[in-house]
């Protein structure tokens, strides 16, 4: 994906308490003590490979 595509894509994460968090694909988010782009984190969680490597 191009940077422009990432910037124009919004990812929605559902947190443990049921609330949601939205971030643009190129936005940096901290999860589990590490910084990721929203797009990479979303894909890793969705596909089930987060933390396996």
PATI-903775 format. One record per residue (C-alpha): residue number from 1; residue in one letter; x, z, y. Coordinates in steps of 0.25 Angstrom, whole numbers, plus 5000, padded with zeros to 4 digits. Layout:
BEGIN
<node><i>NUM</i><aa>a</aa><xx>X</xx><zz>Z</zz><yy>Y</yy></node>
...
***
This chain:
BEGIN
<node><i>1</i><aa>x</aa><xx>5000</xx><zz>5000</zz><yy>5000</yy></node>
<node><i>2</i><aa>x</aa><xx>5004</xx><zz>4998</zz><yy>5014</yy></node>
<node><i>3</i><aa>x</aa><xx>5006</xx><zz>5009</zz><yy>5024</yy></node>
<node><i>4</i><aa>x</aa><xx>4994</xx><zz>5004</zz><yy>5032</yy></node>
<node><i>5</i><aa>x</aa><xx>4985</xx><zz>5004</zz><yy>5019</yy></node>
<node><i>6</i><aa>x</aa><xx>4989</xx><zz>5018</zz><yy>5016</yy></node>
<node><i>7</i><aa>x</aa><xx>4986</xx><zz>5023</zz><yy>5031</yy></node>
<node><i>8</i><aa>x</aa><xx>4972</xx><zz>5016</zz><yy>5029</yy></node>
<node><i>9</i><aa>x</aa><xx>4969</xx><zz>5023</zz><yy>5016</yy></node>
<node><i>10</i><aa>x</aa><xx>4963</xx><zz>5037</zz><yy>5016</yy></node>
<node><i>11</i><aa>x</aa><xx>4965</xx><zz>5045</zz><yy>5003</yy></node>
<node><i>12</i><aa>x</aa><xx>4955</xx><zz>5057</zz><yy>5000</yy></node>
<node><i>13</i><aa>x</aa><xx>4960</xx><zz>5069</zz><yy>4992</yy></node>
<node><i>14</i><aa>x</aa><xx>4951</xx><zz>5079</zz><yy>4986</yy></node>
<node><i>15</i><aa>x</aa><xx>4957</xx><zz>5093</zz><yy>4987</yy></node>
<node><i>16</i><aa>x</aa><xx>4955</xx><zz>5104</zz><yy>4976</yy></node>
<node><i>17</i><aa>x</aa><xx>4945</xx><zz>5111</zz><yy>4985</yy></node>
<node><i>18</i><aa>x</aa><xx>4936</xx><zz>5098</zz><yy>4986</yy></node>
<node><i>19</i><aa>x</aa><xx>4940</xx><zz>5095</zz><yy>5000</yy></node>
<node><i>20</i><aa>x</aa><xx>4946</xx><zz>5081</zz><yy>5003</yy></node>
<node><i>21</i><aa>x</aa><xx>4958</xx><zz>5077</zz><yy>5011</yy></node>
<node><i>22</i><aa>x</aa><xx>4960</xx><zz>5062</zz><yy>5016</yy></node>
<node><i>23</i><aa>x</aa><xx>4973</xx><zz>5056</zz><yy>5020</yy></node>
<node><i>24</i><aa>x</aa><xx>4978</xx><zz>5042</zz><yy>5023</yy></node>
<node><i>25</i><aa>x</aa><xx>4986</xx><zz>5035</zz><yy>5012</yy></node>
<node><i>26</i><aa>x</aa><xx>4999</xx><zz>5036</zz><yy>5020</yy></node>
<node><i>27</i><aa>x</aa><xx>4997</xx><zz>5051</zz><yy>5025</yy></node>
<node><i>28</i><aa>x</aa><xx>5006</xx><zz>5061</zz><yy>5020</yy></node>
<node><i>29</i><aa>x</aa><xx>4999</xx><zz>5073</zz><yy>5012</yy></node>
<node><i>30</i><aa>x</aa><xx>5006</xx><zz>5085</zz><yy>5006</yy></node>
<node><i>31</i><aa>x</aa><xx>5001</xx><zz>5088</zz><yy>4992</yy></node>
<node><i>32</i><aa>x</aa><xx>5007</xx><zz>5098</zz><yy>4982</yy></node>
<node><i>33</i><aa>x</aa><xx>5019</xx><zz>5100</zz><yy>4992</yy></node>
<node><i>34</i><aa>x</aa><xx>5023</xx><zz>5086</zz><yy>4993</yy></node>
<node><i>35</i><aa>x</aa><xx>5020</xx><zz>5075</zz><yy>5003</yy></node>
<node><i>36</i><aa>x</aa><xx>5013</xx><zz>5062</zz><yy>4999</yy></node>
<node><i>37</i><aa>x</aa><xx>5006</xx><zz>5051</zz><yy>5005</yy></node>
<node><i>38</i><aa>x</aa><xx>4991</xx><zz>5052</zz><yy>5003</yy></node>
<node><i>39</i><aa>x</aa><xx>4991</xx><zz>5039</zz><yy>4995</yy></node>
<node><i>40</i><aa>x</aa><xx>5001</xx><zz>5043</zz><yy>4985</yy></node>
<node><i>41</i><aa>x</aa><xx>4996</xx><zz>5056</zz><yy>4983</yy></node>
<node><i>42</i><aa>x</aa><xx>4982</xx><zz>5051</zz><yy>4981</yy></node>
<node><i>43</i><aa>x</aa><xx>4986</xx><zz>5041</zz><yy>4971</yy></node>
<node><i>44</i><aa>x</aa><xx>4995</xx><zz>5051</zz><yy>4963</yy></node>
<node><i>45</i><aa>x</aa><xx>4983</xx><zz>5061</zz><yy>4962</yy></node>
<node><i>46</i><aa>x</aa><xx>4973</xx><zz>5050</zz><yy>4959</yy></node>
<node><i>47</i><aa>x</aa><xx>4982</xx><zz>5044</zz><yy>4948</yy></node>
<node><i>48</i><aa>x</aa><xx>4986</xx><zz>5058</zz><yy>4942</yy></node>
<node><i>49</i><aa>x</aa><xx>5001</xx><zz>5056</zz><yy>4944</yy></node>
<node><i>50</i><aa>x</aa><xx>5003</xx><zz>5066</zz><yy>4955</yy></node>
<node><i>51</i><aa>x</aa><xx>5014</xx><zz>5076</zz><yy>4951</yy></node>
<node><i>52</i><aa>x</aa><xx>5018</xx><zz>5068</zz><yy>4938</yy></node>
<node><i>53</i><aa>x</aa><xx>5031</xx><zz>5063</zz><yy>4943</yy></node>
***
